[in-house]
Amino acid sequence: MLEKFDAIIDATKGVFFDRGDTTNASHQGPSSEAKEIQRAECLQLFIQKKYQKTISVDQILQTFIDPWKSTFPNRDRRGYELKIDDYINEMLAVYNIDYQEADINQMIFAYGKSHIQWDTPNHGISDLFQYFKAKNIKIGILSNSVMPGWIYQEMYKHYGLAQYIDEYVFSYDVGFRKPDRRIFEYACQKMTLAPQHCLMIGDRVDKDIMGAKQIGMRTIWYNVEKHESDNCNADLEISNFRELLRSG
């Protein structure tokens, strides 16, 4: 394992990590339904304080969250993210709320800040970030995302991981979704490195591994659930980040 990892690292100048279920455990906490209710409550409170307007949680779900999330199943076929701003705007129009454009980001944060408490870092990720930094290897986050990247950056700041991260690439911001080769090409260009000098670490074979392989990046499959895959051509497979770190 470590010999293979050493060979990969010898050729690596930059490493990209997926976010959800790779650097962070995205499926912890309450059920998806309970999470959406809590998000709606946070947005409800913001609207009450900002505009002195009362909208029920059910109304927020029906006029913003449900219509927006109904588009998610077609994200891969569409190949890009729909802007959350548009769905918030539609909700505000329904209830005749007069707002400033600058308020939209505050509403996105009110809705999305729950990621900070639920997306806790996976075991060993901080140590691995420190390992790469000690090797003078640049670190980037390369992730599909349904909200603007700055929401997730706040999460990395909260957990003390942002100090290690050089670049962020989120599908919401760049207009392409993994496994589209263009988002991987963009990420390498942003890090000013050739693909053969970049490593991709992620939990999805179809999006992270196959996508990165298209342009010649090396790959590590973070297979924490130890799934089987007939079409995985990753350079290395791990189930725990500490497998990559020497003891002592």
CYANA upper distance limits for C-alpha pairs under 8 A (distance plus 0.5 A):
  1 MET  CA      5 PHE  CA      6.74
  1 MET  CA    236 LEU  CA      8.45
  1 MET  CA    243 GLU  CA      8.35
  1 MET  CA    244 LEU  CA      8.14
  2 LEU  CA      6 ASP  CA      6.45
  2 LEU  CA    244 LEU  CA      6.95
  2 LEU  CA    245 LEU  CA      8.47
  2 LEU  CA    246 ARG  CA      8.34
  3 GLU  CA      7 ALA  CA      6.82
  4 LYS  CA      8 ILE  CA      6.90
  4 LYS  CA    236 LEU  CA      7.86
  5 PHE  CA      9 ILE  CA      6.63
  5 PHE  CA    236 LEU  CA      7.97
  5 PHE  CA    244 LEU  CA      7.46
  6 ASP  CA     10 ASP  CA      6.60
  7 ALA  CA     11 ALA  CA      7.45
  8 ILE  CA     12 THR  CA      6.87
  8 ILE  CA    218 ARG  CA      7.82
  9 ILE  CA     13 LYS  CA      8.37
 11 ALA  CA    196 GLN  CA      8.17
 11 ALA  CA    197 HIS  CA      6.25
 12 THR  CA    137 ILE  CA      7.61
 12 THR  CA    196 GLN  CA      8.23
 12 THR  CA    197 HIS  CA      5.13
 12 THR  CA    198 CYS  CA      5.98
 12 THR  CA    199 LEU  CA      6.93
 13 LYS  CA    136 ASN  CA      8.08
 13 LYS  CA    137 ILE  CA      5.42
 13 LYS  CA    138 LYS  CA      6.81
 13 LYS  CA    193 LEU  CA      7.96
 13 LYS  CA    197 HIS  CA      5.88
 13 LYS  CA    198 CYS  CA      6.57
 14 GLY  CA    137 ILE  CA      5.64
 14 GLY  CA    138 LYS  CA      4.93
 14 GLY  CA    139 ILE  CA      6.36
 14 GLY  CA    140 GLY  CA      8.01
 14 GLY  CA    191 MET  CA      7.91
 14 GLY  CA    193 LEU  CA      7.83
 14 GLY  CA    197 HIS  CA      7.04
 14 GLY  CA    198 CYS  CA      5.29
 14 GLY  CA    199 LEU  CA      6.84
 15 VAL  CA    137 ILE  CA      7.48
 15 VAL  CA    138 LYS  CA      6.68
 15 VAL  CA    139 ILE  CA      5.58
 15 VAL  CA    140 GLY  CA      6.63
 15 VAL  CA    198 CYS  CA      6.01
 15 VAL  CA    199 LEU  CA      5.04
 15 VAL  CA    200 MET  CA      6.39
 15 VAL  CA    201 ILE  CA      7.98
 16 PHE  CA    139 ILE  CA      6.41
 16 PHE  CA    140 GLY  CA      5.00
 16 PHE  CA    141 ILE  CA      5.82
 16 PHE  CA    142 LEU  CA      6.36
 16 PHE  CA    198 CYS  CA      7.91
 16 PHE  CA    199 LEU  CA      6.56
 16 PHE  CA    200 MET  CA      5.35
 16 PHE  CA    201 ILE  CA      6.69
 17 PHE  CA     22 THR  CA      7.52
 17 PHE  CA     23 THR  CA      7.28
 17 PHE  CA    139 ILE  CA      8.28
 17 PHE  CA    140 GLY  CA      6.77
 17 PHE  CA    141 ILE  CA      5.41
 17 PHE  CA    142 LEU  CA      6.28
 17 PHE  CA    143 SER  CA      8.13
 17 PHE  CA    200 MET  CA      6.48
 17 PHE  CA    201 ILE  CA      5.39
 17 PHE  CA    202 GLY  CA      6.47
 18 ASP  CA     22 THR  CA      6.13
 18 ASP  CA     23 THR  CA      7.10
 18 ASP  CA    141 ILE  CA      6.42
 18 ASP  CA    142 LEU  CA      5.71
 18 ASP  CA    143 SER  CA      5.48
 18 ASP  CA    200 MET  CA      8.32
 18 ASP  CA    201 ILE  CA      6.90
 18 ASP  CA    202 GLY  CA      5.46
 18 ASP  CA    203 ASP  CA      7.91
 18 ASP  CA    208 ASP  CA      7.84
 19 ARG  CA     23 THR  CA      5.56
 19 ARG  CA     24 ASN  CA      6.38
 19 ARG  CA    141 ILE  CA      7.08
 19 ARG  CA    142 LEU  CA      7.57
 19 ARG  CA    143 SER  CA      6.13
 19 ARG  CA    202 GLY  CA      8.42
 20 GLY  CA     24 ASN  CA      5.92
 20 GLY  CA     25 ALA  CA      6.77
 20 GLY  CA     26 SER  CA      5.71
 20 GLY  CA    119 ASP  CA      8.22
 20 GLY  CA    143 SER  CA      8.16
 21 ASP  CA     25 ALA  CA      5.17
 21 ASP  CA     26 SER  CA      5.91
 21 ASP  CA     27 HIS  CA      8.06
 21 ASP  CA    122 ASN  CA      8.37
 21 ASP  CA    203 ASP  CA      7.09
 22 THR  CA    122 ASN  CA      7.55
 22 THR  CA    201 ILE  CA      8.26
 22 THR  CA    202 GLY  CA      6.24
 22 THR  CA    203 ASP  CA      6.38
 22 THR  CA    222 TYR  CA      7.33
 23 THR  CA    121 PRO  CA      6.31
 23 THR  CA    122 ASN  CA      6.19
 23 THR  CA    125 ILE  CA      6.66
 24 ASN  CA    119 ASP  CA      5.90
 24 ASN  CA    120 THR  CA      5.89
 24 ASN  CA    121 PRO  CA      4.75
 24 ASN  CA    122 ASN  CA      5.55
 25 ALA  CA    118 TRP  CA      8.27
 25 ALA  CA    119 ASP  CA      5.82
 25 ALA  CA    120 THR  CA      6.13
 25 ALA  CA    121 PRO  CA      6.66
 25 ALA  CA    122 ASN  CA      6.24
 26 SER  CA    118 TRP  CA      7.21
 26 SER  CA    119 ASP  CA      5.37
 26 SER  CA    120 THR  CA      7.89
 27 HIS  CA    118 TRP  CA      8.17
 27 HIS  CA    119 ASP  CA      8.05
 28 GLN  CA    118 TRP  CA      6.56
 28 GLN  CA    119 ASP  CA      7.67
 29 GLY  CA    118 TRP  CA      6.42
 30 PRO  CA     34 ALA  CA      6.39
 30 PRO  CA     35 LYS  CA      6.69
 31 SER  CA     35 LYS  CA      6.68
 32 SER  CA     36 GLU  CA      6.78
 33 GLU  CA     37 ILE  CA      6.88
 34 ALA  CA     38 GLN  CA      6.77
 35 LYS  CA     39 ARG  CA      6.68
 36 GLU  CA     40 ALA  CA      6.56
 36 GLU  CA     65 ILE  CA      8.38
 37 ILE  CA     41 GLU  CA      6.65
 37 ILE  CA     57 VAL  CA      7.49
 37 ILE  CA     61 LEU  CA      8.37
 38 GLN  CA     42 CYS  CA      6.83
 39 ARG  CA     43 LEU  CA      6.84
 39 ARG  CA    110 ALA  CA      8.01
 39 ARG  CA    111 TYR  CA      5.48
 39 ARG  CA    112 GLY  CA      7.45
 39 ARG  CA    114 SER  CA      7.30
 40 ALA  CA     44 GLN  CA      6.45
 40 ALA  CA     57 VAL  CA      6.13
 40 ALA  CA     60 ILE  CA      6.72
 40 ALA  CA     61 LEU  CA      7.29
 40 ALA  CA     65 ILE  CA      8.44
 40 ALA  CA    111 TYR  CA      7.11
 41 GLU  CA     45 LEU  CA      6.67
 41 GLU  CA     57 VAL  CA      6.55
 42 CYS  CA     46 PHE  CA      6.89
 42 CYS  CA    110 ALA  CA      6.19
 42 CYS  CA    111 TYR  CA      6.56
 43 LEU  CA     47 ILE  CA      6.74
 43 LEU  CA    107 MET  CA      6.92
 43 LEU  CA    110 ALA  CA      5.81
 43 LEU  CA    111 TYR  CA      5.83
 44 GLN  CA     48 GLN  CA      6.71
 44 GLN  CA     54 THR  CA      7.81
 44 GLN  CA     55 ILE  CA      6.81
 44 GLN  CA     56 SER  CA      7.49
 44 GLN  CA     57 VAL  CA      7.16
 44 GLN  CA     60 ILE  CA      8.01
 45 LEU  CA     49 LYS  CA      6.73
 46 PHE  CA     50 LYS  CA      6.42
 46 PHE  CA    107 MET  CA      7.65
 46 PHE  CA    110 ALA  CA      7.26
 47 ILE  CA     51 TYR  CA      6.07
 47 ILE  CA     52 GLN  CA      7.40
 47 ILE  CA     53 LYS  CA      6.78
 47 ILE  CA     54 THR  CA      7.71
 47 ILE  CA     55 ILE  CA      8.30
 48 GLN  CA     52 GLN  CA      5.14
 48 GLN  CA     53 LYS  CA      5.43
 48 GLN  CA     54 THR  CA      6.01
 48 GLN  CA     55 ILE  CA      8.25
 49 LYS  CA     53 LYS  CA      8.32
 51 TYR  CA     97 ILE  CA      7.92
 53 LYS  CA     97 ILE  CA      8.33
 55 ILE  CA     59 GLN  CA      6.76
 55 ILE  CA     60 ILE  CA      7.35
 56 SER  CA     60 ILE  CA      6.90
 57 VAL  CA     61 LEU  CA      6.70
 58 ASP  CA     62 GLN  CA      6.56
 59 GLN  CA     63 THR  CA      6.44
 60 ILE  CA     64 PHE  CA      6.01
 60 ILE  CA     65 ILE  CA      7.01
 60 ILE  CA     91 MET  CA      7.82
 61 LEU  CA     65 ILE  CA      5.20
 61 LEU  CA     66 ASP  CA      5.95
 62 GLN  CA     66 ASP  CA      6.05
 62 GLN  CA     67 PRO  CA      7.52
 63 THR  CA     67 PRO  CA      7.09
 63 THR  CA     87 TYR  CA      8.45
 63 THR  CA     90 GLU  CA      7.90
 63 THR  CA     91 MET  CA      5.73
 63 THR  CA     94 VAL  CA      8.32
 64 PHE  CA     68 TRP  CA      6.59
 64 PHE  CA     87 TYR  CA      6.01
 64 PHE  CA     88 ILE  CA      6.39
 64 PHE  CA     90 GLU  CA      7.77
 64 PHE  CA     91 MET  CA      6.01
 65 ILE  CA     69 LYS  CA      6.48
 65 ILE  CA     87 TYR  CA      8.37
 66 ASP  CA     70 SER  CA      6.45
 67 PRO  CA     71 THR  CA      7.60
 67 PRO  CA     87 TYR  CA      8.02
 68 TRP  CA     72 PHE  CA      8.05
 68 TRP  CA     84 ILE  CA      7.60
 68 TRP  CA     87 TYR  CA      6.66
 71 THR  CA     75 ARG  CA      7.42
 71 THR  CA     82 LEU  CA      8.47
 74 ASN  CA     78 ARG  CA      6.39
 75 ARG  CA     79 GLY  CA      6.34
 75 ARG  CA     80 TYR  CA      6.80
 75 ARG  CA     81 GLU  CA      6.99
 76 ASP  CA     80 TYR  CA      7.94
 76 ASP  CA    177 ARG  CA      7.80
 79 GLY  CA    175 GLY  CA      8.50
 79 GLY  CA    176 PHE  CA      6.52
 79 GLY  CA    177 ARG  CA      6.01
 79 GLY  CA    180 ASP  CA      8.17
 80 TYR  CA    171 SER  CA      7.45
 80 TYR  CA    172 TYR  CA      7.68
 80 TYR  CA    175 GLY  CA      5.80
 80 TYR  CA    176 PHE  CA      5.59
 80 TYR  CA    177 ARG  CA      6.09
 81 GLU  CA    145 SER  CA      8.14
 81 GLU  CA    146 VAL  CA      6.76
 81 GLU  CA    171 SER  CA      7.40
 81 GLU  CA    172 TYR  CA      5.87
 81 GLU  CA    175 GLY  CA      7.24
 81 GLU  CA    176 PHE  CA      8.25
 81 GLU  CA    177 ARG  CA      8.18
 82 LEU  CA    146 VAL  CA      8.21
 82 LEU  CA    172 TYR  CA      8.26
 83 LYS  CA     87 TYR  CA      7.97
 83 LYS  CA    147 MET  CA      8.15
 83 LYS  CA    172 TYR  CA      8.15
 84 ILE  CA     88 ILE  CA      6.93
 84 ILE  CA    108 ILE  CA      8.33
 84 ILE  CA    146 VAL  CA      8.19
 84 ILE  CA    147 MET  CA      7.18
 85 ASP  CA     89 ASN  CA      6.55
 85 ASP  CA    104 ILE  CA      7.23
 85 ASP  CA    108 ILE  CA      8.29
 86 ASP  CA     90 GLU  CA      6.79
 87 TYR  CA     91 MET  CA      6.88
 88 ILE  CA     92 LEU  CA      6.77
 88 ILE  CA    104 ILE  CA      8.15
 89 ASN  CA     93 ALA  CA      6.65
 90 GLU  CA     94 VAL  CA      6.82
 91 MET  CA     95 TYR  CA      7.18
 92 LEU  CA     96 ASN  CA      6.52
 92 LEU  CA     97 ILE  CA      5.68
 92 LEU  CA     98 ASP  CA      8.16
 93 ALA  CA     97 ILE  CA      6.77
 99 TYR  CA    103 ASP  CA      7.11
100 GLN  CA    104 ILE  CA      7.95
102 ALA  CA    106 GLN  CA      8.00
103 ASP  CA    107 MET  CA      6.89
104 ILE  CA    108 ILE  CA      6.67
105 ASN  CA    109 PHE  CA      6.63
106 GLN  CA    110 ALA  CA      6.63
107 MET  CA    111 TYR  CA      6.68
108 ILE  CA    112 GLY  CA      6.33
109 PHE  CA    113 LYS  CA      5.83
109 PHE  CA    151 ILE  CA      7.22
112 GLY  CA    147 MET  CA      8.36
112 GLY  CA    151 ILE  CA      7.26
113 LYS  CA    117 GLN  CA      8.29
113 LYS  CA    151 ILE  CA      7.48
114 SER  CA    118 TRP  CA      6.87
115 HIS  CA    119 ASP  CA      5.84
115 HIS  CA    152 TYR  CA      7.99
115 HIS  CA    155 MET  CA      7.42
116 ILE  CA    120 THR  CA      7.77
116 ILE  CA    152 TYR  CA      8.31
116 ILE  CA    154 GLU  CA      7.87
116 ILE  CA    155 MET  CA      5.24
116 ILE  CA    158 HIS  CA      7.60
119 ASP  CA    155 MET  CA      8.19
120 THR  CA    159 TYR  CA      8.28
121 PRO  CA    125 ILE  CA      7.29
121 PRO  CA    159 TYR  CA      7.93
123 HIS  CA    240 ASN  CA      8.22
123 HIS  CA    241 PHE  CA      7.68
124 GLY  CA    128 LEU  CA      6.68
124 GLY  CA    240 ASN  CA      8.07
124 GLY  CA    241 PHE  CA      5.86
124 GLY  CA    242 ARG  CA      6.13
125 ILE  CA    129 PHE  CA      6.62
125 ILE  CA    241 PHE  CA      6.96
126 SER  CA    130 GLN  CA      6.77
126 SER  CA    161 LEU  CA      7.27
127 ASP  CA    131 TYR  CA      6.66
128 LEU  CA    132 PHE  CA      6.82
128 LEU  CA    241 PHE  CA      7.43
128 LEU  CA    242 ARG  CA      8.10
128 LEU  CA    244 LEU  CA      8.34
128 LEU  CA    245 LEU  CA      7.73
129 PHE  CA    133 LYS  CA      6.74
129 PHE  CA    139 ILE  CA      7.98
129 PHE  CA    164 TYR  CA      6.86
130 GLN  CA    134 ALA  CA      6.64
130 GLN  CA    164 TYR  CA      7.75
131 TYR  CA    135 LYS  CA      7.00
131 TYR  CA    245 LEU  CA      8.36
132 PHE  CA    136 ASN  CA      6.88
132 PHE  CA    137 ILE  CA      5.73
132 PHE  CA    138 LYS  CA      7.80
132 PHE  CA    139 ILE  CA      7.97
133 LYS  CA    137 ILE  CA      6.09
133 LYS  CA    138 LYS  CA      7.41
133 LYS  CA    139 ILE  CA      8.27
133 LYS  CA    164 TYR  CA      7.53
138 LYS  CA    165 ILE  CA      8.00
138 LYS  CA    166 ASP  CA      6.71
138 LYS  CA    191 MET  CA      8.32
139 ILE  CA    164 TYR  CA      7.34
139 ILE  CA    165 ILE  CA      5.59
139 ILE  CA    166 ASP  CA      5.92
139 ILE  CA    167 GLU  CA      7.22
140 GLY  CA    165 ILE  CA      6.14
140 GLY  CA    166 ASP  CA      6.16
140 GLY  CA    167 GLU  CA      5.06
140 GLY  CA    168 TYR  CA      6.08
140 GLY  CA    169 VAL  CA      8.00
141 ILE  CA    165 ILE  CA      7.92
141 ILE  CA    167 GLU  CA      6.94
141 ILE  CA    168 TYR  CA      5.33
141 ILE  CA    169 VAL  CA      6.45
141 ILE  CA    170 PHE  CA      8.24
142 LEU  CA    168 TYR  CA      6.82
142 LEU  CA    169 VAL  CA      5.30
142 LEU  CA    170 PHE  CA      6.47
142 LEU  CA    187 ALA  CA      7.72
143 SER  CA    169 VAL  CA      6.98
143 SER  CA    170 PHE  CA      5.59
143 SER  CA    171 SER  CA      6.93
143 SER  CA    178 LYS  CA      8.01
144 ASN  CA    170 PHE  CA      6.19
144 ASN  CA    171 SER  CA      5.29
144 ASN  CA    172 TYR  CA      7.59
144 ASN  CA    177 ARG  CA      6.28
144 ASN  CA    178 LYS  CA      6.87
145 SER  CA    149 GLY  CA      7.92
145 SER  CA    170 PHE  CA      6.41
145 SER  CA    171 SER  CA      6.09
145 SER  CA    172 TYR  CA      6.05
146 VAL  CA    171 SER  CA      8.32
146 VAL  CA    172 TYR  CA      6.50
147 MET  CA    151 ILE  CA      7.52
147 MET  CA    172 TYR  CA      6.58
148 PRO  CA    152 TYR  CA      8.20
148 PRO  CA    170 PHE  CA      8.05
148 PRO  CA    172 TYR  CA      6.22
148 PRO  CA    173 ASP  CA      6.68
149 GLY  CA    153 GLN  CA      6.79
149 GLY  CA    168 TYR  CA      8.07
149 GLY  CA    169 VAL  CA      8.07
149 GLY  CA    170 PHE  CA      6.18
149 GLY  CA    172 TYR  CA      7.49
149 GLY  CA    173 ASP  CA      7.07
150 TRP  CA    154 GLU  CA      6.74
151 ILE  CA    155 MET  CA      7.38
152 TYR  CA    156 TYR  CA      7.06
153 GLN  CA    157 LYS  CA      6.75
153 GLN  CA    162 ALA  CA      7.71
154 GLU  CA    158 HIS  CA      6.62
155 MET  CA    159 TYR  CA      6.96
156 TYR  CA    160 GLY  CA      6.73
156 TYR  CA    161 LEU  CA      5.53
156 TYR  CA    162 ALA  CA      5.50
157 LYS  CA    161 LEU  CA      6.43
157 LYS  CA    162 ALA  CA      5.38
157 LYS  CA    163 GLN  CA      8.07
161 LEU  CA    165 ILE  CA      7.54
167 GLU  CA    190 LYS  CA      7.96
167 GLU  CA    191 MET  CA      7.49
169 VAL  CA    173 ASP  CA      7.96
169 VAL  CA    174 VAL  CA      7.77
169 VAL  CA    183 ILE  CA      8.47
169 VAL  CA    187 ALA  CA      6.80
170 PHE  CA    174 VAL  CA      6.92
171 SER  CA    175 GLY  CA      6.06
171 SER  CA    176 PHE  CA      5.76
171 SER  CA    177 ARG  CA      5.61
171 SER  CA    178 LYS  CA      8.07
171 SER  CA    183 ILE  CA      7.92
172 TYR  CA    176 PHE  CA      8.08
174 VAL  CA    183 ILE  CA      7.91
176 PHE  CA    180 ASP  CA      6.95
176 PHE  CA    182 ARG  CA      7.29
176 PHE  CA    183 ILE  CA      6.13
177 ARG  CA    183 ILE  CA      7.08
178 LYS  CA    183 ILE  CA      7.04
178 LYS  CA    184 PHE  CA      8.22
178 LYS  CA    207 LYS  CA      5.74
178 LYS  CA    208 ASP  CA      7.36
178 LYS  CA    211 GLY  CA      6.87
179 PRO  CA    183 ILE  CA      8.22
179 PRO  CA    206 ASP  CA      7.53
179 PRO  CA    207 LYS  CA      4.95
179 PRO  CA    208 ASP  CA      7.07
179 PRO  CA    210 MET  CA      7.50
179 PRO  CA    211 GLY  CA      4.70
179 PRO  CA    212 ALA  CA      7.97
180 ASP  CA    184 PHE  CA      7.87
180 ASP  CA    211 GLY  CA      6.90
181 ARG  CA    185 GLU  CA      6.70
181 ARG  CA    211 GLY  CA      6.50
181 ARG  CA    212 ALA  CA      7.66
181 ARG  CA    214 GLN  CA      7.01
181 ARG  CA    215 ILE  CA      7.26
182 ARG  CA    186 TYR  CA      6.46
183 ILE  CA    187 ALA  CA      6.64
184 PHE  CA    188 CYS  CA      6.81
184 PHE  CA    211 GLY  CA      7.89
184 PHE  CA    212 ALA  CA      6.77
184 PHE  CA    215 ILE  CA      8.01
185 GLU  CA    189 GLN  CA      6.66
185 GLU  CA    195 PRO  CA      7.96
185 GLU  CA    215 ILE  CA      7.75
186 TYR  CA    190 LYS  CA      6.54
187 ALA  CA    191 MET  CA      6.85
188 CYS  CA    192 THR  CA      6.52
188 CYS  CA    193 LEU  CA      5.85
188 CYS  CA    194 ALA  CA      6.78
188 CYS  CA    195 PRO  CA      6.52
188 CYS  CA    198 CYS  CA      7.63
189 GLN  CA    193 LEU  CA      6.58
189 GLN  CA    194 ALA  CA      7.93
193 LEU  CA    197 HIS  CA      6.95
193 LEU  CA    198 CYS  CA      7.54
194 ALA  CA    198 CYS  CA      7.40
195 PRO  CA    215 ILE  CA      6.88
195 PRO  CA    216 GLY  CA      6.16
195 PRO  CA    217 MET  CA      5.44
196 GLN  CA    216 GLY  CA      5.98
196 GLN  CA    217 MET  CA      5.55
196 GLN  CA    218 ARG  CA      7.31
197 HIS  CA    217 MET  CA      7.51
197 HIS  CA    218 ARG  CA      8.35
198 CYS  CA    217 MET  CA      5.97
198 CYS  CA    218 ARG  CA      6.93
199 LEU  CA    217 MET  CA      6.17
199 LEU  CA    218 ARG  CA      5.22
199 LEU  CA    219 THR  CA      5.94
199 LEU  CA    220 ILE  CA      8.05
200 MET  CA    208 ASP  CA      7.47
200 MET  CA    209 ILE  CA      7.69
200 MET  CA    212 ALA  CA      7.04
200 MET  CA    217 MET  CA      7.31
200 MET  CA    218 ARG  CA      6.78
200 MET  CA    219 THR  CA      5.24
200 MET  CA    220 ILE  CA      6.80
201 ILE  CA    208 ASP  CA      7.70
201 ILE  CA    209 ILE  CA      8.22
201 ILE  CA    219 THR  CA      6.36
201 ILE  CA    220 ILE  CA      5.29
201 ILE  CA    221 TRP  CA      6.49
201 ILE  CA    222 TYR  CA      7.03
202 GLY  CA    208 ASP  CA      5.92
202 GLY  CA    209 ILE  CA      7.51
202 GLY  CA    220 ILE  CA      7.24
202 GLY  CA    221 TRP  CA      6.03
202 GLY  CA    222 TYR  CA      5.87
203 ASP  CA    208 ASP  CA      7.47
203 ASP  CA    221 TRP  CA      6.21
203 ASP  CA    222 TYR  CA      5.14
203 ASP  CA    223 ASN  CA      6.19
203 ASP  CA    224 VAL  CA      8.19
204 ARG  CA    208 ASP  CA      5.76
204 ARG  CA    209 ILE  CA      7.14
204 ARG  CA    221 TRP  CA      7.78
204 ARG  CA    222 TYR  CA      8.39
205 VAL  CA    209 ILE  CA      5.25
205 VAL  CA    210 MET  CA      6.49
205 VAL  CA    221 TRP  CA      7.46
205 VAL  CA    229 SER  CA      8.44
205 VAL  CA    231 ASN  CA      8.45
205 VAL  CA    232 CYS  CA      6.55
206 ASP  CA    210 MET  CA      5.95
206 ASP  CA    211 GLY  CA      7.47
207 LYS  CA    211 GLY  CA      5.86
208 ASP  CA    212 ALA  CA      6.51
209 ILE  CA    213 LYS  CA      6.60
209 ILE  CA    219 THR  CA      6.44
209 ILE  CA    220 ILE  CA      7.84
209 ILE  CA    221 TRP  CA      7.23
209 ILE  CA    232 CYS  CA      7.86
209 ILE  CA    233 ASN  CA      7.91
209 ILE  CA    234 ALA  CA      6.62
210 MET  CA    214 GLN  CA      6.91
210 MET  CA    232 CYS  CA      8.05
210 MET  CA    233 ASN  CA      8.02
211 GLY  CA    215 ILE  CA      8.21
212 ALA  CA    216 GLY  CA      7.21
212 ALA  CA    217 MET  CA      5.84
212 ALA  CA    218 ARG  CA      7.80
212 ALA  CA    219 THR  CA      7.57
213 LYS  CA    217 MET  CA      5.83
213 LYS  CA    218 ARG  CA      7.22
213 LYS  CA    219 THR  CA      7.71
218 ARG  CA    234 ALA  CA      8.00
218 ARG  CA    235 ASP  CA      6.89
219 THR  CA    234 ALA  CA      5.69
219 THR  CA    235 ASP  CA      5.88
219 THR  CA    236 LEU  CA      7.25
220 ILE  CA    234 ALA  CA      6.15
220 ILE  CA    235 ASP  CA      6.37
220 ILE  CA    236 LEU  CA      5.27
220 ILE  CA    237 GLU  CA      6.08
220 ILE  CA    238 ILE  CA      7.78
221 TRP  CA    234 ALA  CA      6.55
221 TRP  CA    235 ASP  CA      8.48
221 TRP  CA    236 LEU  CA      6.81
221 TRP  CA    237 GLU  CA      5.21
221 TRP  CA    238 ILE  CA      6.76
222 TYR  CA    237 GLU  CA      6.71
222 TYR  CA    238 ILE  CA      5.71
222 TYR  CA    239 SER  CA      6.13
222 TYR  CA    240 ASN  CA      7.74
222 TYR  CA    241 PHE  CA      8.38
223 ASN  CA    227 HIS  CA      7.02
223 ASN  CA    237 GLU  CA      7.15
223 ASN  CA    238 ILE  CA      6.28
223 ASN  CA    239 SER  CA      5.27
223 ASN  CA    240 ASN  CA      8.43
224 VAL  CA    238 ILE  CA      7.65
224 VAL  CA    239 SER  CA      4.51
224 VAL  CA    240 ASN  CA      6.80
225 GLU  CA    239 SER  CA      7.55
226 LYS  CA    239 SER  CA      7.07
238 ILE  CA    243 GLU  CA      7.32
239 SER  CA    243 GLU  CA      8.21
240 ASN  CA    244 LEU  CA      8.49
241 PHE  CA    245 LEU  CA      7.93
242 ARG  CA    246 ARG  CA      8.43
